[in-house]
């Protein structure tokens, strides 16, 4: 018997997470579940990871399944050709993934779905639309969290594949979501999508993303934190601007400015440091900076946002579709935040309002902004913190944006007021 169905395809955030995209994907799922009307079938199609993968996180998976449990979801892992070892990969893995995902949808999900909505998160699924049945393509929502045009401009083959997939989706009546105003502009002006094909779906934090555990802070020694510390973290990629931060810190030190210890989390999930991480370690040692480099990904990095001796958070990215860390910082009450004006960061870190801004790719500008943050008085910092939380609860209220998306694309999937009342009565 066909049932109304919402299917979610995602590469990151189910078996584990290695980036803000993974946290954003799980936040979406966790926020969506209580909104679904009784009788709506939820199908989740994650990129399969095995327990031998360095990206597999048993604790994360356990928590994910607990959050999904109220919806009694059907889990259909899909294959990207990596043998369950990694979730992303390159273009050959994207091609394999879209074929397997389309097969799962066409043969196991959509024949028993009426009506349906398929939501696919990020670049690995951009080629999905042409592989779906013609009548199902207009029920597809693709959610780009980034594109190769932004982060891998030298990869022309992947850029062409992504553009073709997005064009095909839009031409078939599918919709493309913009997680920020920067991404909306990018999708329309750089990728060439028609404005009417793009709908706004601003990212936001889920309930778990606003909880920070400061009881197990093992990344920072008491002596290093004694005079306060500066925090910067993200994927170990050059576009994240870690080199710019290192040179900014050296510039401030050479000016005679006394700096607190800096924790630089330039991380991957690999057991051994990458060439880029070794390069960063060499730079820190050569410049004799008072800094700790963390190379292995751990969720404990974000818990440092709630540390009482945190003096500033720095996001030095050269390109950023949204900027997840300022949202986490706002939730943790961490202030001040220093960020470049790259992409979506300029929307959340507004100079003098929610933080301090610097020019992307400019170490001297970044140094000046860090100095402003470290010398800000308590009243100014408190005002920045309050404004950042207001932004988080407004534009980045995930429940509101998901509800608005479903009202537009799948109103049948939303729990009614009567359904909510009955659920509350049963709970009490």
N, C-alpha and C positions, 0 to 999 in steps of 0.2 A: 504494500500500500504506500503510495507516494506521501511524503511528509515535507512540510516547509523546512528548508535546510540552509544553514550558514556554514560554509566551508572556508577554513583559514589555512593558507599555505605559508610557511615561514622557514627560513634557513637557520636563524639564530634565535635563541631564547627559549627553546623547549628542553633539550637535553643538557643545556648549559648556556653560558653567554660569554662572549669575549669582547663586547663593545656596548656602547649605549644603544645600538640598534637592537641587541638582544633584550636588554632591559625594557626598551620601548615596546617590543613585540609582546613580551609577557604582560606588561602593563595593559596593553590593549586587550588581551585575552581575559585578564582578571577583571577588568572593568566591564567587558562585554557580557560575561556570564550572567550576572544578576539582572541584566536588562532583557534577556531573552524570554519571550512568551512561552508559557507551557505548551509542550508539543513540538517546539522547534528543535530540530536535530542539529547538533553542533558536530562538525567533522573537522579534525585538526590533521593537517598533512605536514609534519616536520621533516626536514632532511635527516635521514637516519644516521645516528652515530652509535658505534659499538662501545662497550665498556673499555676496550683497549685504546680508544681514541684519547689523546691528550686534551681534547676539547669536551669530553664527557664529564659531567659533574653530577654525581649521584644525589647529593643533597639538593641541588637546584632542581633536578628532575622530580624529586619527591615533592618539593614545595609547589612546583608547577602543576603536578597532578592533583594535589590537594585543592588548589585554587580552581581547577577545572571540574572537580568532582560534582558540584551541584548540577551541572548541565549534563552529566553522564555522557561525555563525548565519545565519539568513535575516533580512535587514533589510527591513522593510516600513514606510516612512515614511507617516505619516497626516497629514491636513490639518485645520487649525483655521480656515481661511478668511482667514488673514492674508497670503496670497500668499507664505508662507515668510519673513515678516519678523520675527515675534516668536512666542515659545513659549507665552505665557500668555494675555494679553488679558482680556476680560470674558465675561459669561455668553453672549452670542451665539457667541463663539468656542468656549466649552465645549460648547454644543449641537452646533455643526458638527463638533467633534472627536469627540464620542461617536458621532455618526452614522457618520462615516467609519471610526472604529476598529471599530465593530460590524460594518460591512460587510466590512472586511478580515478580521476574525475569522470571521464567519459564512460567508464565501464562499472565503477563501483559506487559512485556518489550520485551523479546527476540523473541516472535513469530512475532513481527512487526519490527524486527531489522535485517538489512542486508546491510553491515557487522556490527559487533558489537565489543565493547570493554567494559569489566566490570572491574572497579578498586574498590577494597574494602580496606578500611583503618583500620588496626590494629587488635589486638587479638580477639575481639568479632566475627570477620568474618572468622577466620582461618579455620573453619569447613565447609565453603561454597562449595568448589569444588565438593565433592562427591554428593552433592544435586542438582547440575546443570545437565542439559541434557549433555550427553556424548560429543556431537559435539560442545558444547559451552565452555567446560572447558579450551580448549587451548586459548580462548580469554579472560582469566581471569588474572588480575594482583593483587596479594595480597601485601599490603604495611605494614609490621610490624614496628610499632614505638617502640615496646619493646616486650618482651616475659616473661612468668612466670618464665622461667629458669633464667632470669636476676633479676627480681624484687620480685618473690615469689618462691624461690627455695624449700620451704617446701611443696608447693602445688603439689604433685606428680600427682594427677588426672588431674589437669589442664595442667600440663606440657605434660602428655601423650596425652591429647586431642589436644593440639596445635601441637605437633609433628606429630600426625597422619594426621591432616588437612593439614599441610604444605607438608608432604610427598605425600599425595594423590593429592594435587594440582600440585606439580612438576611432578609426574608420569603421570598426564593427559595432560601434555604439557603446563600448566599454568606457569607463571613467578612469582618470588618472588623478591620484590624490596628491596635494601639495602639503608637506608637513610644516612649511614656513612660507612667509611671503617671498623670501629669497628663492626657495625652490619653485614657487609658482612662476616667478619671473624667469628662472632658468629653463623650466619646462616649455614655456611659451616662446621666449626669445632665442634661447640657445638650441633647444631640441626642435622647436618649430611646431609644437602642438597648438591646435586651435584653442582659444581661451575657454570656449564652452565645454571642451573635453576635460578641463581641469577643475577639480573641486577642492575646497580647503578642508584639511584634516590636521589641524595643528597637534603636534606631539604634546604629551604631558606625562606626569608621573602616576603610577598606580599606587595602591595603598602600601604595598611592601616597600616601594621606592622612597617612602617618606619615613622609614624606620631606620635608625642608625644604632649600631651596637658598639658602644665605647668600652665595654668590659673586656674585650679581647684585642686590644690595640698592641700588636707585637711588632709593627713595622717601624716604630719610632722609640728610641731609647729615652728614658727620663732625662738624661744629660743633654741629649740633642734638643729636647722640647723645653728645656728649662727657661730659655729666653724667648720662647715662641718659635714658630716655624712657618714656612711658606709651602704650599702644596700645589703640585701640578701633576696631572696624570692623563693617560690616554694610550691609544694604540701606538706602538713603536713604528711610526711612519714619518718620513721627512715632512709631509704636509701638516703634521701636527705642530710644527714649529719649535721642537725641543732645542734645536741649534740656536734659534733666536733667543730663547730664554737663557741658555747658558751664556751667550755673549752679552745679554742684558745684565745678568748678574755680575759678570766680570767687569763690565763698564761701571756699574755702581760701586763695586769694590775699589776699582782704580781711582774713583773720585773721592775716596776716603769715607764712603758711607758704610756704616756698620750694618751688616745684614744678618738676619736670623738664619738658622739652618734651613735648607730647602730640600724637600722630598720630591724627587722627580720620578714618577712612575711611568716609564716608557716601556710598555709591557707587550708581551706575546704569551701564547699558551705553550710554546715550545720549551722543552726542558733545558736547552742550551741557548745562550745569548746569540742573537743574530749579528750579522756584520754591522748593521746600523746601530744596534745597542752597544757593540764594542767600540764603535766610533764615538758614541756619546760618552762612554766611560773614559775613553782616552782624552776627550776634550775636558771633562771635569777634572781629571787628574793633572793634565798639563797646565790648566789655568788655576789649579790649587783652590778650587771652590769648596766652600763649606756646604756640601750637598751629599745626599744619599741617592743612588740610582737603584730603583727597583725594576727588575727586568721580567719577572714571572708574574703573570696575571693572577690577582687575588681580589675577591670582593672586599677584603679588609681595607683596600686603599680608600674606597669611598667613605668608610666609617670615620676616617680621619677628618672628614668635613665637620663632624660634631665634637672634635677635640677642643677642650676649653682654651688651649694655648695656640690655636691656629690664628695666624695674623693676616693671612691673605691667601686667596685661591687664584691661580694664574692659568689662563687658557690661551696659549700663544699661537693658535692654529693659523695657517696660511690659507686654508680653505675649510669651510664647515657649512654643511647644508642647514643645520639647525643649531646645535650646541647643547648637548645633554647636561654637561657638568654645571653650567649656571643654574639650571632648574634644580638639580640635586643640591647645590649649595644653598639655594633659596629655601628648600624644604628643611635643610639641616640648620638654618639660621646662621650660615657661615657668611661672613662679610669682613672686609670688602672683597669683591670679585674683580679681577683684572682680566680683560679679554681683548683680543684684537677685533677689528671691525670686519673680519672675514665672514662673508655670507650671512647666515642666520644669527651669528653671534651679535651682530649689530642690532638685532631686534630685541634681544633679552638683556644685553649689557649696554645700557644707555649711559653715556658719560655724565657723571655727577648725579645721576638719578638712581640707577640700580647698581652701579659699579663704576669702574674707571676703564676707559677705552684707549687702545693704541692702534697704530697703523699696522696692518698685517705685513709680515716680512721685514719689519724695521726694528732691529734690536734697541736702538737708541730711544725710539718712541715707547717701546715696551718698558725700558728701564725707567723712563720718566713716569709712566703710569704706575709701575710697582712702587716707586718712591712716594708718590702721592698716597697710595694705599697704606703704606707702612707708617706714614706720618699723619694720617687722618685722625681727628679727635673722636672721642667716644660718641658725641652727639651726631656727627656726620655719619659715622659707621652705623649707628642705630637707625638713622633715616634711610640709608641704603638698604639695610636689611628689611625694613618695613616695606619699602617700595618693591623690592624683589619678590617678597611673598605675595603682594597684591597682584603682581604680574602673573605669578604662578597660579593663583586662584582665579584669574580672569581669563586671559587669552589661552592659557595652557591648562584649563580645566578639562581633563580628558573625558570625564563622564558626559559633559555637555557636548563636546565635539563628536563623540561616538553616537550619542542619541540623535544629534542633528543629521549625521550621515545616514543612519538607519531610517530616519523619518523621510529622507529623500529617496533612498535606494530600495529599502525593504521595510516599509512600515508594518508589514505583517509579522516581522520578527520581534517587535518591541512588546514588552510586557505592559499591559494596560494598568491604569490606576486600580481597577478592581482586582487584577491579578496580584498587585503589590500588597493590597490590603489583606487579601486572603493568605498570602505568604507570611505576613507579619502576624496574623492571628494564629496560624499554625506554629510559628516559632515561639509564641508566648503560651 
